[in-house]
Every structure is written in structure tokens, then in C-alpha cells.
Amino acid sequence: MTYRHQYFKLDTESKRVFDENGKELALTGNAYRLLVFLCEKKNTTISDINDFFDPAGAKEYTENHVRQYRYRINLLIGCNVVAYKNNIYSIDGSISAEERQRKWKKLSKKEKMVISSSVILLLIYGAFALGNKNSAADPVAETSPSKQASAVSVPAPPDDMILIPAGEFLMGSTEQEILETWRQNDGGWEKEDYVSAYPQRKITLDDFYIDKKEVSNGDYELFVEATKRDAPSLWDDKTLNMPNQPVVGVDWTDADAYCRWRGSRLPTEAEWEKAARGTDGRSWPWGNVWDPTKDNHGKGSDGYGYDESDGWKYTAPVGTELGVSPYGVLNMAGNVYEWTADDFNTYPENDKYILEDSEQGFKTLRGGAYDDGISEQRASTRCGFRKDYKDVDVGFRCVQDK
């Protein structure tokens, strides 16, 4: 059986997966099995996945297990092809199977002509509609950066941003830290997912300001109203759509446009990391020893599932004093992943490890999320996704120069 999607092709006979450019992907194990199952079932629950993975019920696959497999699929394909909403896992986008191609061969000549004519008409209509849509351009995208800055509607109050002073800080991870972090995770991430933080070195930055809190749904709503930009689809999810919760379900372009509209910008990776860990290379914002009372969520005491000890099963409100950095920046560990300005590339000083996802135009996310574990919430941990990636645990904050 062959399944075709806009961004991948899955061949179950050879057990191989290819990206949109025909490059074979190293998708194996339970991540591969999950993709096969979703292509066959279209929509499924954690219970169905458990029955598929282990019909005898010898092992329970938790939401965190499946999330890691889903993360692996999306990371390798480079797009959010596996969606999760309202406890349902599904393939985002249409899937065509090989049987449909066989059915085409069995159609009569007259039937094929009718179908082909319909497709042509749809293509003509789609091109016409696209032309009209492009003529009504995005007000943010059409404006030059200098003009956007002068058209700021809602400047951030000074007390909502924190000054990060100029100077050196330790960025990245040592090889020993990488190996410890890899062993510490629950098995969902691969070693290669952590080596992107290698090596640790000294970086010097100028003064800059960073938002004390993540951008909230309430903040983002002002942007939507002012620019007529599409609202995040996750605003329909009552577990994530409160005004004081961090906005999620926004891709890199959305986050970048919001920051520019506000007269700010997305932080570089170095700026984000310095604001999160200070100058001494600490593992988490509060220090080098894991403290479950100070993060914004993470796994429960058994290493899996959601930890509700902070009072919130999902995202904590943006003003919650958890994950507090040495500079007083809030929610820097484990609330939502945060977009940064930089591409997800190998660090220039890395002369030892090769990253398959480097130089692919992916953008870097930082901070870990409420449904992540200890290792993913380290201040140096990084991961990369395509610009159009959106998820239930991805948000952002802004910075601006002094």
C-alpha cells in the first residue's frame, strides 16, 4: 500500500517514508507505526493506538509516548502533518491511497473525461480565487519594516519588558550534559535531538529588552482586530483560549508579524537563552537541579502524563511566576515552546555532530512545553520546525533593542 500526502509518501510494502522532494526519511519504530495507523484510520484516540501497538495490553502507551512519536514524525517530515485536537490524532491534509489509483484505471473513457473536465474547471476557479485573494494583500506583509514600526498601535509598556544587560554568557551544552539529557528523557527523543545544543561556548550580546510574559490570547486578539489577520484555530479549544493564557496555534510568520506590528521583533536564540538562564550556564532558569515546583508543568511523578501540581492541566496564565529566570522573566521553562528568529542550523563551533535537519530553513523553538519532560525544558535544548508549523504548545514572546 502506498499513501500519498502533500508533504510525504508512505510505502508500507518497503516500509519506507519519503518527504515531498523524494528524500528517504529515517522514520522507524513506533513513530513509523503511528504514521501507518493514522494513514489507515484517519482519526484515532490514544485508546485505539494502544490497541494497535499492543493488542495484548502488556504495555500502556500514554499521551506523552504518542506525543513523542508525533513529534518525531513532524520533525523528520518538516511539517505538522500529524495533528492533535480534542484528544483526537489525525493526518492534517488529504491522503490518497494506491487503491484509488486502481479504481481510476477501471473507469470507462467517458467517466474519465467527466472527472477530468471537473478537475480542470476546479483548477480554473481556484486560480481565479487565488488571484483575488492575492490582490487583497496582508496589511502587515505589504508594509516595509520601517513603515510598520511607525504604524505601531499598541506599544508594549516598559514594565512589561525586562532589560537584559550587555555582556558574556554561557550558551549551549557540553557533551557530558547532552549525554545526561539524552539518558534522562523517556525514550521518545533521539540522541540527535539533543546534540544540536553542542557545544557550550561564551557569547557576547548587547543590551536588549524582552517581554516579561509570553504573548497572551488577549494580546494577540488586538493584533487580529487591527490587521484583520486570521485568528488561531485553537481559539475554539476551551482548554487553551482564555484571554490570559499564552496564544498557541500560531506559526512563525504569525509570531514574526505580531512582533513587527508591535514595533518589536522575535528574539534570537542567543537572546532567548541568555534571558532564560543568565550568565552562568545553568540548566534551568532556577539552577542546575531539577525542581518540579518551579517549572510550568512537565510530566507527573511517574515520568508520564500531565502534572497538575501548578494548578493548570494545560497552559498556565502568562503572569504565573513559574519558570522564573535570573532576570525575572516568567514562564521560561515548560509552559509553551517559543518561536525564535533564527534558523535551526548546526552551531558554527560544532565540529563533532551532524544534524540531518540543519540547513533546511526550519526555525528554532525554545523552552519546552506543559506536556514535555525534564530534559526538553532545559534552557539550552532546541528543536526546529518549518515556518508553517502550528501546535497546541507553541507560542512566543517579543524583544526589542535598547
N, C-alpha and C positions, 0 to 999 in steps of 0.2 A: 504494500500500500504506500502511495506517495501522497503527502499532504502539502499543498502549496499555500503560502501566505505572502503578503506584500513584502515581508522582511525575512522570510526563511522558507526553506524547503526541507521536509522531513521524509526520509525513505526508511520505512520500517523493515524492509527486507534486508538491507545492508546495515541497518541501524546507524545511519549517518544523517547529520544535520548540516545544512549549508546556509550561509547568510544570503542577503539579497544580491551580492556580487558573485555568488558561486563559490565562495571560500568555505572549506570544510571547518566546522567548529568542534572544539574538544568538549562536546556535551555528552556526558556519560552518567552512569549510575542512576540514582533516584531522580536527579534533575531531568535526565533524558526520559525516564519512565513517566514522569509527571507531564511532560510535553506531549508524549504519545497519548496518554489518557485524556488530556484536555482536547486534543485534536479529534478524538473519537467521541467524547461526551459533550463537548461544547461548554456546558455549565456543570459544576460539581461542587460538593461540600467536603469538609475535612473528613466527615464520616465515610463518604464514598471513596475518598482517596485512601483511607485506612484499609477499607475492604479490598481495594485493588492492590495495594502494596503488600498486604499481609492478610489474606483471607482467613487464616487460622487464628488471627488475633494475638499472636505471640508478642508483638511489639506495637505500642501505640505511637503513631506519628502525630505530634502536636502541631498547632498552628505555627509555632516557631520553626519546626523542622521544615514544613512545607514552604514557609516564607523564605527560608534559606535556599531551597531548591528553586523557588520562583525567582529569587534574586539572581541566582547563578544563570538561569535561562536568559533573563533580561539583560544581564551584563554581557554574556557572550554574544547574543544576537545584536546587542547595542540599541535596543528599543524596548519599550514597555509592552511586550506582546502578551504577557500573562497579566491579566487584570484581577483585582480583588476588591469586591464591594459587597456590603451586606452579607458577609460570610459566604459569598459565592466566588469560586475561582473560575476563570473563563479565558478564552483566547480573545484578545482585543483585535477585532478585524475579521474579515471573511476568510474562510478556509475552503479550498476546493480539493476534492479527493479524486483519485485515479478513476474510480467507477464512473464519475460524471463524464470523464473523457470517453469512456467506452460507450456510454449512452449516446454521446454525440455521434459516434461512428454508426450507430444503429438507426439514426434518424433518416427519414427519406429526404431526397433532394429538395422537395417543396418545403418540408419543415425547416430544413437548414436555412433556406432562403428567407423564410419568415422571421426566424430568430436573428439572422444576420442583419436584416433590414431594421429590426427593432433596436439592435445594438448601435447601428450607425446613427439612427435618429437620436438615441440617448447621448451618444458622443457629441453630436452637433449641439444638442440642447445644453449639455454640460459645459462645452466650450463657451457658448453664449453667456451662460450664467456666471462662469468664472471671469469673463471679461467685465461683466457688470460689477462683480464683487471687487475686482482689482481697481476699477475706476473710483470706487468709494474707499480710498486708502485709509489705513490705520493712522489716526492723527498723531500717534507717538512715532511710528516708523517713518512718517513722511517729513518729520521735522528734524532739522540738524541738531546735534548735541548742544551747540551754543544757544540756539533758539529755545530748545527745551528747558535749559537752565533758567532762561529769563522768563519762562512762562510758568514757573512753579506756582502751584495753587496752595499746597499745604506744606510749608517748610517744617522740618522737624524741630520742635522746641529744644533749646540747648540742654535742658535737664533730661531729655530722653536719649541723649547721646553721651558717651563717655570718652574722654581723651585717653588715648594710648600713647604714652611718651616715646619719643625717638630713642633709638639705641639698639644694642645687640640682644638677641635671644637665641635659645637653642631650638632648632626646628628639625622635625623628623625623628626617626627611631634608630637605635643601634641594632646591630644584628642579633644580639642577645635578646633585646626587647621584642624583636619580631618573632623569634622562635618561641619565646614565652607566650606571646599573644596568640600565636597560632595554636599552641597546645591548650590554651585556656578556653578557646571557643568550643561550641558544642558539636563541631564536626561539619557544620553547614558551609563554612567558608574554606577555601583552599589556601595553601601557604602563599601562593602567588598574589592573593588578595591583600596580604599584609606587607609584602616586600616593597610595594610601591612607596612606603614611607621611609625606606632606606636611602641614604644614610642620615645620621644626625650630624648637623653642622651649624655653625654660627651664621646668622643672617642679621643684617642691619637694616632698619626701617626708619623712615621719617615719622614725625607726629601724624596722627590721624584720629578721627572720631569714628566710633562705631555705635550702632543702636544698642541701648541697654537691653532692649527686649526684641524678640522676633516680631516681624510684621504680622499683625493680627488680621482676622477676618474683617473687623471694623475698619482698620486702616485701609485694607485693600478695597473695601466697598467704596470709599471715597474716590479712589483711582478709577474704578469701574464706572462710577457715575459721571466722572469728569471726562473720561476718554471714550466712553461707550464701548469699552473692550468687553469681550465675553467674560461672564462670571465663571469661576471654577465650578465644575460639575459636582464637586463634593459638597457644595453648599446645600445639596439635597440630603446629605447624611447628617442626621440629628446628633450623632456622636462626635462630629467634628466641626459643626457650623456655628457654634456660639460666637458672638462678637469678640470676646476676649481670648478665644483660642487662636493659636497660630494658623495663618492661612496655609492650606495644603492643597495638593492637586494643581499646582502651578508649575509650568515648565521653566527652563532657563530664560527663554525670551520674555515670558511674562514677568519674571523677577527682575530682569535687567531693565525692562520698560518701566516698571513701577519705580525703581530707584532713580532712573533718569528723570522721570516725571516729577519726582520729589526734590530734584537738584542734588542727588547723591549718586552712588554707584554701588555695584556689588563688591564685596571685599576680595582682595587677592587671597590665595591660600595662606601666604605668609602672614598677612594681616589678621585673618581669622584665627590662625593657630596661636599667634602671639597674644591676641585678646583672650583666648581660651585658657592658655597655660602659663602666661607670664614669661619670665626670662630664664627660669632655671631648669627647663626641660621636664617638668613634672608630667606624670602620665595622665592625670585627670585634673580638672580645674582646681580641685581642693588639695591635691597632693599625689603621692605615689602609692598610697594604699587605698584599695577599693573600699568605698563606704556607701552601702545601699541607701542610707538615709539622706544622701546628698545628691543623688542622681535624679533624673526626671522620670525614670521608670525602669526599664530593663526587665530581665527575666525574674521569675519568682525564686523562692529559696531553693527549689529543686532544679533550677537552671533553665526552666522552660516556662512558657505561658506568660501571662501579664501579671506584673507586680503592682498591686493597687495600694501599696503602703503610703504613697504620697496623696491618696485621696482621689486619684483620677485613673480610670481604666485606660483611657486613650490619651490625647494630648492634654498637658497641664496648661492653665491660663498663662499668657505671656509674662505676667508680672510675678509669677511664682518664684520665690527665692530658693531655687534648687539649681544645681549645676553652676554655682556662682564662681566666676573666675577671680584671680587675684586683683583684678581691676574693678570688680563689682558688676561685670557683665553677666546677665542672667540666662539660664537655660542653655548653657554651652555643652551639656552632656546629656544626651538621651531623650530630648523632647521630640524634635524633628531634625532630619537631615537638613542642611542648609546649603543652597547653591553658592558657589564662589565664581569669580570672574575667569579663573584660569582653566586652560585645557588640562585634561588628565594625561599627563606625559611622565615619563621616567625623569626623576630628578637628574640634572646635569652631572652631579657628583657621583651618581650611581654607576660604578664600573663593574658590578658583580651580578646583578639580576636583570633579566629581560622581562618586560611587561608586554603581553600579547595585545593589550588594549591601548598601548601607548601610540601616539601619533594618529589616532583615529578621529580626532575632532570632538571627542567626548568632553564634557565639562565636569569639574570635580565637585563632589558633595562632601560635607564635613559634619561631624557632631554626633553621629549615631541617632537612634530614634527610640520612641517609647516601647516599641516591640522588638528591640535589639538586646544584645547581651553586653557583658562587661567589656569584652575586647573591642567591640565596634564603637564604644563610647569613648575610647581614648582620644586625647586631643590631637594625636598625630595620625590616627587612622584616616584613610582616604579611599574613596571609590569614585568611579567615573561612569557617566551615562550620556546618552545622546541629548541634545538640546531640547527635544520634544518629549522627554521623559516626564511623566506625572505620576504621583502616587499618594497614598493616604498618609505618608510620613515624610513628605518633602516640602520644606518651606524655605525661608530666607530672612536675612536682615541686611541693612544698608550700612555703608561707611561714607565718609567724606573727608577731604583733605582739610588740614588746619589752615 
